[in-house]
Amino acid sequence: MTDAQIAARKAESWARSPWLFVRDACLTRDEADGGKVKRFPDLPYLRHICETWQTHRMLAIPKSRRMMLTWLMLALHLHTALFTPRSAIFVQSKKAEDSDYLIRDNRMLFVYGNLPGWLRSFGLPSATSKEFLVSFSNGSSVRAVSQGADQLRQYTATAVLCDEIAFWERARETWRALRPIVQGGGRVTLISSAAPGFFEAVVKGELRDGAARGR
């Protein structure tokens, strides 16, 4: 088997498996270690989260700083953008500026920019960015938006990542607006530092206005 054939097989395996893509292709920057650039560690809990995310349409996951959960979720949503053409992905935070930080050069585009160069020979889409939006040549896009029920009404979303939702003033109304995305086959992921209130109720499946968990 030639080197090109080996590389093509690896690219195909990454397309099929978000976990292999994260483990083998993605780099992060560790601010707690002087900003060193590192690979994702091959840890069982990271693999479990990736595999659970791949098979469940709605997830709510409490995080702590050293879990690398934000980096992981940005890499997973990047995987969707790259390997599922015409995906409409949204990263939602308390403020649009916070979301924009997550999708640009310090986070998602950092992961994208550090993917193996040879992958471009096997159809890696090119990326262009402007404020609040990253667009890919395969028709996929990642848009940064703020909290609130009206932010996604004009869009059909493939996936939405909500960051630090436990600290949003409009978390519950945003959740109500996101539920049709899950019901329509899209994916919604809520991540946050643990805090009592709405996010705790979602994690425990205790919301009265609808199921908080589901495939």
N, C-alpha and C positions, 0 to 999 in steps of 0.2 A: 504493500500500500504506500502510495506517495505521500509526501508531507501535505500536499494540497488536499488529498483525499482525507487524511487524518483531520486536518483543520475543518474541512467541510462537515465531517461527522460530528466534530465537537460543536460547531455552530448549530447544527440541527438539534443536538442534545440540549443545548442551552435554550433553544426556542421552545422545546417541549417541557423543560423543567426549570421553573423560576429559581428553585433552590440551587441547582448546578450553575445557573447564570450568576447568582449572587455570590456563591462560594468561590467560583473559579475565575470570574471575569471582572467583578466589581471591587473598586477600591474606595476607602473612606479616608477622612482626615480626623485624627484623634486629637481634639483640642486639649484633652486632659493629659496628653503626653507630648506637649510642645508642638502640636499641629502635625505630627508625623503622619505620613500617608501609609495606610495599612490595608491588607486584605481583610475581608470579613472572616472571623474565626470559624472554624468548622466545629460548631457547638450544637449539641442535640436540641436545645430549646429554639435556636434560630431555624434549624431545619424544620422542627415541628410547626413553628409559626408560618413558615413559607408554605408547607404542605397543607396546613389548615386554611390559610388564605386562598390557596388555589382551588379548594373544593367548597368553600363556603362563601355565599354572596354577602353576608353581613357579619362583621366581626367588631367587637369592642374589646380593646386590650389595654389594661393599665400598664404604665411604663415607669421605669426609673432611669436615671441618667446613664448608667453603664450598660443598660440592656441593648443599646444601639437600635432601638425600635424605630426612631424617626428615619435614620439612615436606611434601615432595612425596608421600610415601607416605601420610601422614595425609590429605592432600587427596584422593588417589585412593580411599582407603577410605571417606572421607566421600561421594564421588561414588557409590559402590556403595550406601551406606546411603540416600541421597536418591533415587536413580533406579531402584533395584531393591527394591521393597517386600518386607518380611518377611525382609530379609537379617540373618543372625546373624554379626556381625563381632567379632573378638577382637584386642586389642592386648596382646602378651605381652612382658614384660621380666623382668629378673632378679628384681625385687620387684614386687608388685602396686601398691605406692605409686608406683613409677616409671611403670608403665603408666597409672595413673590421671592422673598429671600430663600425659601425652601426650594423653589424650582430653578433658581439661577445658579451662578458659577460656584457658590459656596456649598451647594448641596446636590440637587439632581443633575445639573449640568456638569458638576465636578465628576460625578460618577460616569456620566456619558463621555466626557472628554478623556477619561482615563481607561476606557475600554481598550482591549488589545487592538493595535493598529491593523493586524491582519484580518480582523473581523470585517473590515470595510470591503474586502474582496468578496465577501459572501452576503452582500446586500444590506449592510448596516445603513439605515436611513440617515441622511444628513439632517442637521438641526439648525434652525435659526431662532433667535430670541429677540424679543422686545419687552417692554414693561408689561408684566402680568401675563405673558404668553410665550410659550415655547412651541414651535411648529416643526414637524418632521416631514421629510420628503415623501413618506409613504401615506400622507394624509392624516396622520395622528396629530393630536395637539394636547398640550398640558396648560391649563389656564389657572391662574391664581385669583381666588375670590375671597371675600370676607364672609363672616357669619351672616345668617339671616335667611328667611324663607324665600325671598324673591331672587336670590342670586343665580339660581339655575333654572328658573321657570322657562326661559327662552331656549334652553339647550336640551338635547337628548344625551345624557351622560352614560358613558361606558363604565366609569369608575370614579368614585369620589373618596378622597382621603381627608378626614377632618382631624386636625392636630390641636391638642390641648383643649378639647371640647369641654372638659369639666369646668373651665374658667370663662366660658362664653356667657354673656348675659342672655343671649337668644338661642341657647342650645336646644331647648325643647321644640320651639317653633321651627328651627332648622331641621331637626330630626323628622318632624312631621312632613316637611317638604321633601325630604330625601327618601322616605319610605317607598313612594311609587317607583323610584329607580330600582330598588331591590325587587319589587314585585314585577317589574318589567324585564328582569334578567340582568340588570346591571349590578355593580358591586359597590358597597359602601363600607369603609373601614374607619372606625373611630379609635383614636389613640389619645391618651392623656396621662399626665401624672395623676395619681389617685387622689380623689377628693370626694367628700360626701355630696349628695344631691343627685342631679339628673344623671350624670355619667355613672355613678354607683348603681343607680336603678337600672340602667341599660345593661351594665356588666352582669348584674344579678338576674336579669330578665323580669324585673318587677314593674315595668311601666304598665299603667292601666289603659293607655290609648293604643295598644297594639303590641304584638310580639317584638322583642328586641333582638331576637336571635333567629337564625334560619338559614337554610341553604338556598 
